[in-house]
Amino acid sequence: MKRKLPLKSEPVIAPEILEQAKRSLISDNLRKPGKCSVCGADTSLGTGEPLCWVCRRLKISAWRDNEQQMPAQE
């Protein structure tokens, strides 16, 4: 009996896209998270502001409280 030769499979993902994904993973691993400007905790990389998640939530909560109080003063 003859053994069947394995079929050459076509790549599902283009090699350019695969290489770009590998490079982005490497660059993400090299970047270190910053420190929060309020409490000094580690910040996440993609936010763009120097706040940890706790301080960011507190800031958003303060904005909501401030917006709710404004119509009462008018």
C-alpha positions in Angstrom: 0.0 0.0 0.0 1.2 3.5 -0.9 1.1 6.2 1.7 -0.8 9.3 0.6 1.3 12.4 0.3 0.1 15.3 2.6 -1.6 18.0 0.7 0.1 21.4 0.7 -2.3 23.6 2.6 -2.6 27.3 1.7 -2.1 29.7 4.5 -5.3 31.1 6.0 -3.8 34.3 7.0 -1.6 36.4 4.7 2.1 36.3 5.7 2.3 40.1 5.8 -0.6 40.2 8.3 0.9 37.5 10.4 4.3 39.2 10.5 2.7 42.6 11.5 0.8 40.8 14.3 4.0 39.3 15.6 5.8 42.6 15.5 3.0 44.3 17.5 3.1 41.7 20.2 6.8 42.1 20.6 6.5 45.9 20.8 3.7 45.6 23.4 5.8 43.4 25.6 8.7 45.9 25.5 6.6 48.9 26.7 6.3 49.2 30.4 3.1 50.5 32.0 3.4 54.0 33.5 2.5 55.1 37.0 -0.7 56.8 37.9 -0.3 60.6 38.5 -2.7 60.5 41.5 -1.9 57.3 43.5 1.3 55.9 41.8 -0.3 52.5 40.8 0.5 50.9 37.4 -1.5 52.3 34.5 -2.8 50.4 31.4 -1.0 51.0 28.1 -3.8 52.0 25.8 -5.6 54.7 27.7 -3.6 57.8 26.9 -3.9 59.4 30.3 -1.7 58.7 33.3 -4.4 57.3 35.6 -4.9 53.8 37.0 -8.3 52.2 36.5 -9.5 53.2 40.0 -8.6 56.9 39.6 -10.2 56.9 36.1 -13.4 55.5 37.5 -13.4 58.1 40.3 -12.9 60.8 37.7 -15.8 59.6 35.6 -18.0 59.3 38.6 -17.1 62.9 39.6 -18.0 64.1 36.1 -21.4 62.4 36.4 -22.1 63.9 39.8 -21.1 67.3 38.5 -23.4 67.0 35.5 -26.3 66.0 37.7 -25.9 69.0 40.0 -25.7 71.6 37.2 -29.4 71.6 36.2 -30.4 72.0 39.8 -28.5 75.3 40.1 -30.1 76.9 37.0 
